[in-house]
Amino acid sequence: MKFLLLAVCMIGSLSCSNNEKKAPPDPDFWAEGLSDGLNPGLSADYPDDIGIASNEFVIAAEDFETGDVQIPTEEDRYALNVEVTSDVSYTGNYSAIHTWENGENGPTTRFILPASAHLDEKPAYFVRMCMMYDDSFHPEDLSLGVGVKGFGIYAESEGTNANTRCDGTNWYNASIQFVGWGPSQKPEANDGFLWVGHLYSYNPAPDRVDVPIGELNVTDASDGGTPYRFSVYATPFQYLIFNEWNCFEVGLYLNTPGFSDGEARLWQNGVLISRVTQMRYRDTEDLKPNYVQLNLHRTTEDFPQTMLRWVDNIVISRRYIGPVQKSNEK
């Protein structure tokens, strides 16, 4: 039989391969942002992000310098739920304030990714936002936790939500959220309260990834079935101080359908603090990211005080963006 198969393979154009499709190699730009320490990106050529929207890889940018919200979202939800202010800013003269009243979770706001976001053979998607949390995020009662969504890249199909199990054909994401707890005597604590941002992802195989940077925590599914969510925490924790600016960037590196060759990454102030490899987001070619969520959703709502978060220097791109090159730091 062995000799018969060899003979058949040698006839005409028949192949002896195992007919298994091979995933394409990672493009060179996937290696950007992986250095130890500070990782400059395309924003290094645009001090204070001025003119960054003209970069060929930038999909959208918002610095609020018009005094208004220009970035489009579904139903104008972002513009209708934030206030542009000149009281404080990261660069320029303006920023946006996100507010949460007692009992309010807040909406999800979606920027629709255009077809130009998917031009690369093996695409990746990046979102960077600079944020400052007011000390109103202190719960006052240190036995209580606080949580609020940040932003991220999403592929969503009709009818999917956080209770829908990811199966490679319906939805996935790579995103950041912020959580806090206490009491703590650490010097980084905000009056006894610790505050961090961390990477998380809904995907079909969270327990089969590799985590070169960070610590993995796979979330048990509420129905007892196979898990479809993980969180990754920086090691050590990168604690955030209230009333100080920090810039975060999420990168979603899309896998070849059916292969576990995708990634998720999180940078804080240009330093890579979490990296997840061997990710399988999708099994079908057409399930590409369709939204960036500029999230205003708070997961814990029962606090008497109004909570405030400032945001500035939003950039959405097909390449690693990097921290803001501030003109007064050159």
N, C-alpha and C positions, 0 to 999 in steps of 0.2 A: 504493500500500500504506500509506503514511504516513497518508493521510486516512482510509483504512478503519479502521486501528487507533484513530485518534482518535474516530471515530464509535462504534466498539464500546465504548470506554472511557466514553463519555457515556451509554450505555444502562443504565438501572436502577442497580444498586449496584456494577457492575463497576469495578475500580480500575486505574489506569494505573501503579501503583507497581511497583517491581521485585520486590516480594514478599520482599525480604530482611529478616529479623528484625534489629532493632536492639537492642543491649545497653542496659540501663537505665543512667542516669547513676550515678556514684559517690555514695553517701549522704554526708551531712555528716560523720558520725563517721569516715569514712575520712581526713579531713583532720587528725584529732587526732594529735599526736606528731611533726609534720613541721617544727616550728620549729628554728632553729639553737639550739644550746646545750641547756640543761636543759628537758625536756618533762614537766611534772607531768601526772598522769592521775587516774583515779578514786580511786586510793589516797591522794591528797592530803587527802581528807576523813576518813581513818582512820589517825591516828598509830599507828605501830608495827603497822599492819594490824589493830588491834583492831576487831572488828565488821565487817570488810570482807566476810565471807561473806554479810552481810545485804543487800549491794548488789544491785539487781535484775538487773544484768548479770553478776554473778560466778557462775560455775558450781561452783567448788570452791576451797577455800583450806586450807592446812596450815601452821601455825606451830609445831607440836610442843609447844605449851604445856600439853597434857594429860599430857605425859611419855610419850606413846606416839604411834604413827602412826595417824591417823584416815582419811586419804585412801584410798579404795578403789582397788585395782588388780586385774587379772585374777590369779586364784590367790594373791592377797595377796602378790605377788612383792616389791612395794616394802617392805612391812612386814617381810617375812621376810629381807630382804637389807640392811637398814640398822639402825643402832643409834641410839636417841635418847640424847642426852647433855646434861648440864648443865655440862660443862667449858667450853664456848664457845658463843656464840650471836650472831646479828646483832641481833635484838630479843628482848625477854623473857628467859626463863631457859633455853630449850632449843633445840637444833638436832639435825640428823641427821648421822651419819657414814657415808659410803660408803667401803668398803675393797676393795682388790684385792691378793690374795696373789700370789706368784710363780707364773706360768703360768696365771693366771685371767683370762679375758675378762670374765666377769660377764653377768648376764641383761639382757634387755629387759623393762621393766615398763610396762604399758599401763593408763592410766585411760580408761574407756569414756565417750565423750561422749554425754550424754543428748539426747533430741529437742529439749529447750529450747535447745540450743546453736545450732539452725538456724532460729530464728524470724525473722530479718531477711530481707528480699527479696534483698539482696545482702550475704551474711554475711561476717564476719571473725572470726578466732579468735586469742586471745592467751594466752601463757603467760609468767609471770615467775618466776624462781628466783634467789635470792641464794646465792653460792658462795664458798668459800675453799679454795684448794689448799694443801696442806701441802708443805714442801720435799722430801718424799719423792718428789715427781714429778720431781725432778732425776734424770736417768738415770745420774749419776756418770761415765759415759763420754760425753763431749760429742759424739762422732761418731754417737750413736744418737738417733733421734727418738722422741717419745712422742705418743700420740694417745688420746683418750677422748671418747665421745659425751657430749653435754649433755642436751638435751631438745628436744621439738618437737611439731608437729601433723601427723598422718598420716591419709590415706585408704588403707586396706589391704583388698584382696580376698583370698579364700582362695587360698593357694598362692603369693602374691607375696612377693618379697624383693629384696634389693639387686641380685640377678642377673637380675631380671625387668625387661625394657624397659618403661618407662612409655609407654602408647599413648593416653591420654585416657579409657580405660574401665576401667583396672585399679587403679592406685595412684599416689600422689604424696606429697610431704611438704615442709615448711619447718622447718628445725631448726638447731641450733647444735652445733658440736663444738669441741674444744680440741686444739691441736697445739703442739709445742715442738721447738726445734732449737738447735744451737750448733755450734762455739763462737762467742761474741760478746763484744765489749768495750763494747757499748752500756751506758749507765748504768742502763737498765731491766732488764738481764739479771740473772737469778738465779744468781749465781756462774757466769757465762758461758753461761747457758741462757735462751733467750727463750721466752715462753709467751703464747699468744693464744687468744681465742675467735673463731670466724668462722661466718657464715651459710652454709648449703648447702641444696640442694634437688634431689630427684629429680622430674623432670617431663618431658613429651613433647617440649618444644622449648627446651632450655637455651641454644641458640645463636641464638635469635631474640628474646631479651629486651633490655630497655634497663636500664642501671644508672646512675641519677642520682647515687648515693652509693656509693662503694666501687669495687673493681677485680674484674672478672669473670675466672674461670678455668673454662673448660668442660672436663670430664673426658672423655677418650677412652674409648669403650666397650671392654671387654675383648675382645669378639668382633669388633671392627673395624667394627661397624655404626654406625647413627646414635647420637649421644650422647644421654644422658638424665639427666645430672647436672651441676650447676655448684657452685662455691664462690665466695663473694664475700668479699674481705678489706677491712678498713677501711684507708683511706688518709688519714693515715699509720696504721701499725699501732698499735693500742691495747694495749700490752704489759701483762701482768699480773704483779704481784709476789706471790710465795708468802707465805702467812700474812696476806693482806689480803683483806677482803671486797669482792666486786663483785656487782652485781645485773644480770641480763640478761633481756631480754624479746624473744620471737619473735612476730611477727604474720604470719598467713597470711590474705590477702584473696582470697576465692574468686572465680574468673572466672565469667562467664556461659558456659554450655556452648557450645563451639565458637568462643568469642571470646578474644582475648588481652588481657583487661582485668583480670587479677588482679595481685596484688603479693605480695612477701615483704619483711619489714623486720626489722632487728635493732637493739635499743637496748642500750647499756651504761651503767649508772648514769643512765638517763633521757636519754642523748644518742643520737640516731639516727646509727649508724655505718655502716649498710648499707641500701640500698633498691633493690629490683629491681621494675621495672614491665613491662607488656606480657607478662604471664605467662599461659600456657594450661595450667592444671592438668588440666582435664577437658573432655570432649566430651559427656558424658551428665549429665542432671539429677540422677540418684540417687547419683552418686559424690561424696559429701560426706565431710568428715573424720569418722572414727569413733573415733579414739584420740588421746590425748596421751601421748607416751612420756616418762616420767620416767627417763631412760636410765641404766643402770648398766653399760653395755657399754664395755669398753676394747679398743681396736684393736691395741695393742702390749702383749704380756703377759710377755715374757721378761726380767723384772727381779727381782733377788734380794730387794729390799726390799718391804715392804707399803706401798702407796700410799694416801693418805688425802685425802678431800675432804669438807668440811662443807657442808651445805645448810640454808637457812632461808627462810621467807617465800615459800612457793609459792602462786601464785594463777593460776587459769584463768578466762578471762572472754570475753565477747562485745564488749568495748570495751577500748580502750587502758588499761592499768593504771598504768603509770608507776613511778618508783622509790619505795621505801618512804619515807613521811614519818616520819622518826625523831623521837620526842618530844623528845630532847635536842638537836635541831638546829633547833627552831622559834625 
